Amino acid sequence: MKHYSAFAVAREALRYHTGWERAWRSPEPKKKYDVIIVGAGGHGLATAYYLGKNYGIQNVAIIEKGWLGGGNTGRNTTIIRSNYLQDPSAALYEKARGLYEDLSQDLNYNIMFSPRGVIMLAQTQHEIRGYQRTAHANALQGVKTEWITPERVKELVPIINLDGPRYPVLGGLWQERGGTARHDAVAWGYARACSAMGMDIIQKCEVTGVRSDNGRVVGVDTTKGAIDCDKLGIVVAGHSGQLAEMAGFRLPLEAVALQALVSEPIKPCMDVVVMANTVHGYMSQSDKGEMVIGGGTDGFNNFTQRGSFHHIEETVRALVETFPMISRLKMLRQWGGIVDMTGDRSPILSKTPLQGCFINAGWGTGGFKAIPGSGWGMAQLMATGHSPLTEAFTMDRFKEGRFIDESVAAGVAH
């Protein structure tokens, strides 16, 4: 793998950029691998990367039915935070946030991490109590957050309207080290590093079946033929239920679309991320000047990846009161991603009834922020059979009543 540096950029500029090599290989699948990861999104690629880096398992195939990073990884709104209420959630997301801070150096690839800070607005008395409780829980967990006053919110976000008639801003939960990263760059950086370790990234290869023998996984059937493996990781976001059915078990989740949109580019006006759960809306400004806007999930099960007018109206109508300036902006584009939601709004990182098969699913609307931590924990689980980061997120918790209720922290998402 060629090392990226300022010197390399200058050298290639002098020779008209003819010396750059492909960031990752596109090989044909081998007959057998030690590990197959289904899903070449952020979580799948991170799992493969840490299998190789931390445990030396490099005979790995990452299989993707579409193109690398073309699912939810390329369709999210890039928010990174770890201010969750429950201890297992805070540990997992804080591990991810910490890894994000050094990920560009680790991968030798600029993921454009921007620790600009995240504010979760309190616009009802109930939210004040909830966020103050979360701030106290975060202090015990070692996650740095703080409750801030409306005046402090205004200092951080000058364009905000504190005195909305329906939803006044009463304060906020502020995480200074939260922020954003470039979603495509995260996937590309992990892919490049995986390929450099000798792993095979196989695109346009759909899994059509999971093969087993005496209760243990032995391989998968794909549109490029049968591929054998010793261990299988299913990391396919909104299609987790379909892959689980192929493997012979069911998951307690449902698939829904999550929509977002961006405005035309404007001059810099907001350098933090703002979330408003009461009105189900959030907003940040991209490096290109676009206002990135999104809200809650659709209210019905579906697999569409396109937007809808009623969602634009519902989300923007709510945000206009808090940010009056956006009423004058034109929409540039809109999209949707398919997310899988569990009953407690927490993910599933678990062994499965099929021996040798592992599942990473149920992230709902908060998957991007967890990519490095999820990959770290899943790699440990698949390599050793146990991980402190994942032990609370097993499939069994639903039948045993061990819910990790993050409906307040994650219900509106992001």
HUTA-V686373 format. One record per run of one state. SS is the DSSP state (H for helix, E for strand, L for the rest). FROM is the first residue (numbers start at 1). TO is the last residue. Records with the same first field share a line. If there is no record, write none. Layout:
# HUTA-V686373
SS->FROM-TO  FROM-TO
This chain:
# HUTA-V686373
L->1-5  15-31  39-41  56-59  64-71  75-78  81-86  102-102  108-113  115-117  123-124  142-145  149-149  157-170  176-178  181-182  197-199  203-206  214-215  223-224  235-236  248-252  264-272  277-280  286-290  302-308  323-323  329-330  343-347  352-354  356-356  362-367  385-396  401-406  411-414
H->6-14  42-55  72-74  87-101  103-107  125-141  150-156  183-196  237-247  309-322  324-328  368-384  397-400  407-410
E->32-38  60-63  79-80  114-114  118-122  146-148  171-175  179-180  200-202  207-213  216-222  225-234  253-263  273-276  281-285  291-301  331-342  348-351  355-355  357-361
